[in-house]
Amino acid sequence: MEPYGQVADSIKVGPGSLNLLPPPKKRLDVQRHSLLNGLFLLPHPQADEVSQDRRSAAKGSVVPFPTMVPATLQMSPVKNRANGQPIPVQPRIPPLPRGIPSLDSGTYPVLPTELATDIQQFSESDFARQYFSTHRTGFIFRRKVPVTQLMTWQKQGLLNSPLLTINRGLAKDAVKIFKVIQILMGDRERERTPGRVQSEAHASPTNFANGSTASLAGNTASMLEEERWLLGEGLSHGELRDEIYCQLMKQLTGNPSTESVFKGWQVLCVLLITFPPSKNFETYLSSFFQQHITQREGRVDVMAKYCLRRLEFISKKGPRGKPPTIAEIETASDAAFHPSTFGESLDAIIRLQERKYPQQKVPIILPFLADGILALGGLKAEGIFRVPGDADSVSDLKLRIDRGYYTTDGVNDPHVLASLMKLWLRELCDPLVPEEMYNECITSSKDPDACVQIVERLPTINRRVVLFVISFLQLFLEEKSQIITKMTPANLALVMAPNLLRCNSDSMSVVFTNAQYEQIFVYNLLLHLQCGDIDPDYIPTHGLGAASSTARPRSSKGRSRRPH
């Protein structure tokens, strides 16, 4: 039998027989090629061609194998692959011109008040007309409730129906979600179960008005479980995601309680690490955040700026696979005031660590993970950087690092640290290679000297991170290590390219086409980049021992504290 992918170019059909003509001498293994490059060839014959083939088959003639439609070829990466050409990508966000003010905690320009108002009015009119469900009040005339009134804080009672037009089968879940949101924000008393004692602490508004989250420890474990249920509903039912965001915006609009507003924004911070809104709702939500970046009361401005950055990131990344753990919820609710080592820009991470580690020229997490991989025998671990580490162990170590514990206690698998290193690179707020240099990387990928010169021209911190990562990966290129790990330069380039380069195109054909050039770029860096000769002020070193933090680790002190 012919191996998969070696399909005859024509089929001869006769009475009682089915014969395959031999394939040509030079044959491309389609299965192997598709696995390596993401290439999928789907025959697409026209209807009249099919009927003609059937008539020919009845007469015992030769039936030509169906070919791809020309229009399909134009849309497919196949044509570009055949020509050996990468596809340039238009950067999504152009660099900000000098002189434009930006937020202290992000790179978003401050919108003029008039422009922000226009955006909000447009969003309300356009989005409300298409997606808000109709609500009516009164017993006789049944007047229609305006959207502005519908989207205003509600102290008592529940929603009679969802705010947005969604599947009827999810209406009851939407009403229950609103009840949970009211409880999480302190606008509704929790139903007390007989026989169960609940400890509830009440926060002082003066503390969080000064930016302290230590007093907001009122959430119990059961309340956190309810929040986790809410997040799970959003992950399970995509239609409910916009509804959840919309209900929170309603309860944050016109809310007289500073404490309730603070807790509501914390719920938003947790939502933005779990799932994004729909593309239709994204602009509406973004304009809501923009309106609050100047609201200093209750430190709402800090959380609004953080939410803006998270919205852009999660809109590109997409939803999580499962709801965050209780510990992750606690950490996320505090993230606006305690920046994470993950999901931030390189500049922000360096500023965050410069007080504790002033001599470190790269983020401390990199030498910590790299030395941990070596200490756990990563050079002798088969499939290192390819085989994923245990997901729960990776998540636990990530939370540990975010709280200041730089230690590998309890971790005995190098794959866990390798997976976390890739995760850190992949979750950087801005790609390691800036968007404006991406096209140059893929178009010059086959020229080793050009690849090295691109690294030399990277921003200082980006260049040093690339030098550290590539020099560390080069340790695995020794022959004795490759024999055990099975990770050749091509294999390492395959698994590491998506973490070093980021294609921001929405077209899957562009992503698939450019993937091979991203791999070639990283492959040439692995073989030709002399990491000790690029930056005279920085020479990467490895194997000096995993770093440990002597400072007291940061504990989670948001609106909830995990019981011990």
N, C-alpha and C positions, 0 to 999 in steps of 0.2 A: 504494500500500500504506500502511496506517495506520502511523505511527511507533510505536516500541516504547513500551509503557505506555498507549497509547490503545486499550484493549481494549473491545469492545462489551459492554454490560451483558446482552445476550441474543443468542442465535444462533438463526436460523430455518433449520431443516433440512427439505428437501423432496427428493422423488425427483430424483436427478441434479443437484442444485444445493446450494450452500453460500453463503448470503448473510449478511453482517454488517450489523446495524442500525447506523445512524449514532450516534456517541457524543454525549453531551449537550454543550451549548455550553461550560459551565465544566468544563474537564478538567485534572486534575493530572498532570503528566508524572512517572510513577512512577519511571522510570529516573533522572532528574535528582534527584528527591527522595531516592531511596535512596542515591545517591552522596554527597549532601551530609549526610544525617542518619543514615545507617546503617539505613535502613528497608527491610525485606524483607517483602513481602506474599505469603503462600503460600496459595492456595485449598485448602480441606480439606473436600470434600464427604463426606457420610456414604454408606455403602454402599447403603442403600435409596434415597437420592436419585439415585445413579448409575443404578440399575436402572430407576427411574421415568423418568429422562431418556431412557434408551435406548428405552423403550416409547413415549415421546412423540415421539421423533425418527422412529420408524418411521411414525408417522401424519402427519408433516409439520407438527407443531405447534411453538410457540415454546418453546425451552429456556432457562430462566433461567441466567445466569452464576453459577457457584458462589461462595458467600460464605464468609467466615471463620467458624468455629465460635465461639459465644459464649465458651466456656471458653478458647479460644485467645486471644481478644481480651483477656480478663482478665489473661492472662500476658504480653501483648505491650505494648511501649511505644506502640503505635498509639493506644490509648484515651487515654493521658495526653497524647500530642502533640495529639490532637484537642481536648482540653480546655485545652491550653496550660498544663499543670501539671508542674513538675519533681517528682522523687521524692526526698524526704529520705533520707539515708543514715545508718544508725546507726554512730557511731564504733566502730572495733574495739577500740581501747585507750583506756579512760578515763584522765583525768589522775590522776597519783599523788597521794594525799592527803599533806598536809604531815606531816612527822614519820616517814615511812617511809624507812628507809635505802636508798640506792641505790648501785650500783657506781660506782667512780671513772671508769670508761671507758664508761659507758652509762647508760641510764635504767631498767634492770631492777631491781625490788625484790629484796632478798636474802630468799630463802625460809627460813623456820625449818627447822632440821634435821629435825624430826619430819615436817613437811609434805613436804620434799624426799624423805625416805625412803619415805613413803607413795606419792608419785607414782611413784618408781622401782619399788617392789614391784608397784603396779598395772600399770605399763607392762610389766614383765617377764612377769607372769602372763597378762595379756590378749593382748599382742602375741605373746609366745612361743607361746601356745596356738594362735593363728591362722596365724602366718606362718613360724615356724621349722620347718625340715625335721627329720626324726627321724634322729639319729645313734646308732649302736650300736657297742659294743666287745666284744671277746672272741671266741673261736673256737667255743665250745660254747653258752653261754647267751645270748650276744649281748645284754648288758644295755644299756638305753637310757642315753645320756649326758645328764646334767642340763644345762639351759641355762646355769646358772651356771658349770659346768665348761667347757662349749662356748665360752662367751664370755670365757675367760681366756687370757692371753698364751701363745703357742706358739713355742718357740725352734727346735725341729728339725722337719723334715718338712713336708709340704704337706697341705692339706685334701683329704680323699678325695671330698668333695662340697660343694656350696654350703651356707652357713649357713642361708639362707632357701629357701623353696619357690619355685623359678623354673622356667622352661621348660628341658626337658632339653637342648635344642640349645645352651643357653648355659652348661651345667655346666662344660665344658672351659675356657671363657673365665673363669669365676669362679675356677677353680683357678689359672689363670695369673695372674689379677689378685692373688691372695693371695701368690703368689711375688714379684711386682713390689713389693707393699707391704712384704714382708719385706726386700727389697733396699734400698728407699728408706729404711727405718728402721734399716738396718745390722744386722738380725737374720739376714741370709743373705749369703754371699759371692756376688759377681757371677761368672757364668761367663766366664772369660777366653778370648777368641778368639785362637787362635795367630796370631802375626805382628803383633798389635796391642798397642801399649804403652799402658797406662793409668796415669794419675797420680792417686793417691788420697791425700788428706790426712786425718789423723785429728784430730778436734777435742778440745780439753781441756774436761772438764766444768766446771771452775772458771769458765771464761769465760761460758758461757751461763747458769750459775747466777747470775751477776751481771747478766744481762740483755743481754749482748753477743752479737750474732750474727755477728761478724766471723770467729770461729774455725770456723764451720760451713760450710766451703767444700769439703766432700768430694765433692759430686756432680759428676760429669763431664757433658759434653754428651750422652753416650750415655744416662746415667741420666735426664737431663731428658727425653730423647726417649721413654724408656720410661714416664715419668710422663705425658707428653703422650698416649701411646697409651692409658694407663689412663683418662684424662679423655675421650678420644674414644670409648672403649667405653661409658662411662656416658652420653654424649650420643647415641650410636647406638642403644643398647638400654636403654630406660627401666627394664626389670626389674632391670638390674644396678646401678642407682643405690643402692637400699637395701642391696644386697649389699656394695657397696664401703664404704659408711659403716659397715656392721655389722662387716666385717673389720677396719677400722681401730679401731673400739671394742674389739674382741677383743684386738688387739695392744697397746692402751693400758691394758688392765685387768690389773693384777698384773705389769706389766713392771718388772724390777729395774734396768734401765739408764736413767739420767737422759738420756743422749744419745739413745737410741732413742725415748724418750717425747717429747723435744723435736722430733725430726724427724717423728714421727707427727702431732703437733699441727700442724706446718707443712703437712703434706699435707692435713689437714682444712681449713686456711685456704685452700688452693688449690681444694679441692673446692667450697667455699662461694662461689666466684666463678664456678663453672662450671655446676653443676646442683643443684637442691634435692632433698631426699628426698621420698618420697611423703607425702601427707597422713596416712596411717596411721602412718608411721614418724617423722613430724616431732616428735610429743610425746615419743617414746622418745629421740630424739636430743637434744632440748632438755633433758630431765631428766638426761641424761649430762653435758651441759655444765654444768648447774646444780650437779652434784655436785663439779665441779672448780674452781669459782670461788674457793675458799679454799685451794687447793693451791699454796703459794708456791714449793715446791721446783722448780727448773728453770724458774721463771716461767710455770708452767702456768696460774696464775690469770689472767694477762694475756691469754693466748691463748684461754682458755675464755670470758672476757668478750667478746673480739672475735668469737669464733665465734657467741655468742648473738645479737649484733647482726646479723651477716652472715646467720644462719639466717632471722631474721625478714624481712630485706630480700629475699633470693633466693627465699623462699617466695612472696612477692608478685610478684616480677618474672618468675620462671620461668627455664628453662635458656638458656644461650647458643646461638648458631647454629652455632658451630664451636669446636674446642678452643683454649684460650689459647696464645699464642706462648711461646717459651722465655723471652723477656724478661718477659712477663706472669706466668709461673709464678714467676720469681725475685722479682718485686715483690710478688706475693701472699703468698709464703711469709714475707716480712718485714713484712707490713702490720700485724700486731699491735703491733709495736714502732716502726714508722714510719708513722703514720696517713696515709692518702691524702687528696688534695684532693677526690677523688671518693667518693661513697657515704657521706660523713660528715654529721653535723649541722652547721648553720651556726655554732653556738656553738663546736664543736670546731675548725672550720676557722679561725675568727677567732683562737682561742687559739693555733693552730698557726702563724699568720703574724704575730702581734703583736710578736714579737721582731725580725723582719726589717723589717716594714712597720707600725710603730706608728701612723702617721698615716692609714692606710687604714681607712675605715669600712665597706667592703664587701670580700668576698673578692677578693684581688688577681687571681685568674683572670678575673674579669669585665671589668675595664678592659683587661687584657692581650688577651683575645679580641676585645672590642669595637673597640679601637683597631687591632688587626690586621686585622679585617674592613674597616674604613674604609681602611687603608693599602693593602690589596690590591684596592681598587675595588669593595667590596661594594655601594655605592650604585648601581652600574651593572651589577650581576650579575643577569641574568634568573633569577627563581625563587629568590632568596636566602631562606634559611630553609625553603624547600620542597624544592629539589633537594638530595639528600644528597651529602656529600663522599665521596671515595674512602675505603672502610672501613679499608684498611691505613694510609693516611696519618693518619686520625683516631686509630687505635690507637697509632701511633708518637708522635704529638704528645701524646696522653694520658700515655703512659709518660714522655716527656721532661719534662712538667710535674711528674709525681709525683716525679721525681728532682731537681727543682729548676731545670731549664733552662727559664726563661721567655724563649724566643726563637722567632721564626718562620723561622729559617734553613731553607731547603730547602722551605718551604711557599709556593706561589704561587697557591693557589686559595682564594678567600674562603669557598667552600662547606664546606671542611674545618673552618675555625674556627667557622662558623655551626653546623655539625653538632655540634661539640664543646661549644659553649655550650648547645645544647639537651640534650645528653647529661648535662652537669654538673647542670643544673636537674632533669632527670628522675631522676637517681640520688641526689639528696639523701636522706639517711636519713629525714628528716621532710619532708612536703610544705611548699612555700613558704607556702601558705595553710594554717594548722593545721586539722586534721580537725574541731575543734569549731566552726570558722567556715565550713566548706564548705557546709552547708545554707543558711546565710544568703546566701552568694554566689549560689547558683543560684536561690533564691527571690526575691532582690532584683535579679537580673541586668538586668531591663528598666528599672530606675530608675537613671539615671546618677549622681544625687546620692548614692543609697544605696551604689553601688559605690565611689565616692570615699571615703565615710565608713568603709567597711570597711577600706580601705587605711590610713586614718589610725589605726585601732584595732589594726593588726597589731603584734606584738612588734617592738622597735626594729630588730634586724638584719634580720628578714623584711621590714619596711616599706622599709628602705633598698635591699635587693636588688630588690624590686618596682619602686621608683622608678627605680633604675638601668636595669633591663631595659626598662620601658615608655618611659622617656625616650630610650633608644637606639633602640627600634623606631619611635618617633615621627619620627626622622630620615628614615625611609624613606617617610613619608607625604607628603612634598613631591611636588607634581604632576610635576615633571621626573624625579624618581626613580621614581615609579610607572609612568610611561610606559615606562621601560626594564626595570624589574624585574618588572613585571606583578603586583606584590604590593600589592593594595589593602588597606585596613583590615580588610575581611572575610577576605581571604586570610591576612593575618598572624595574625588572631585564630584562624583555623581551625588553623594549624600550631603556634601557641604555647600555646593553651589547655591541652593535655595536659601541658605542662611547668610551668605555673604552678598548676594545680588538679589534684587527684588524687582520683578517685572510687574509694573502697575497697570498693565493693560487688562481690560475687561473681556477681551477676546481670547477664548481658549486656543484658537489656532495660533495667535501670536505668542501666547505663553509656551505652547508646545514647540513651536518653531525655534524660539529663542533659547529654550532650555539647553539644547545641545551646545550652543555657543557660550552660555554661562559656564557649562561644565568644562569646555575647552579653555576658557579664561582661567578658571581655578586650577585646572590641570597644569597649565604653563607656569602659574605662580608656584605650584608645588615643586616643579622641576627646576625652575630657573631663578626664582627670587632668592637673592642672597640677603637674608633678613638682617644680618649684622652690619651691612654696608650701606643701608638706605638712609637711616636717620643717625647723624653723628651724636645726637643727644640721647639716643635710646637703643640699647641692645637687649633684646628679649632673652631671658634665662628661664630655665625650667628645672624642676626637681629639687627645689630648695626647701621643700616642706610646706604643707598646707598652712595657710595663714589662719590665725585664730584671733578673735576679737577679745581684747582685755577689758574693753568698756562694758558697762552693764547693758545687756540686751534690752531692746525696746519691747515693751509689752503692749498688747492691744488694749486701748482704753477708749473705745468709741462709745456708742450708745449702748454697748453691751460688753460684758466681760465673761469670758468662758469660765464656768465654775470649775474649781480644782478640788 
